[in-house]
Amino acid sequence: MKFINYLETISGISVFPFISLTIFFLFFTGVIIYAFAIRGETIDELKQLPLQNNKEDDDAEIL
């Protein structure tokens, strides 16, 4: 018996693709809203993080 035959015998299985699509859609809609709502200053601050040279980083390199 093929795998698809097992899935066809489960009652209520057709609701799972709808739930998965809904979660996928809501998550990426939230990410897009967050990306457009973030302030420019925050983006500039996050953009500079890899380039900053902190004293803590210098101490860690010595150890």
HELIX and SHEET records of a PDB file:
HELIX    1   1 PHE A    3  THR A    9  1                                   7    
HELIX    2   2 VAL A   15  ALA A   37  1                                  23    
HELIX    3   3 GLY A   40  GLN A   48  1                                   9    
HELIX    4   4 LEU A   49  LEU A   51  5                                   3    
HELIX    5   5 LYS A   55  ILE A   62  1                                   8    
END                                                                             
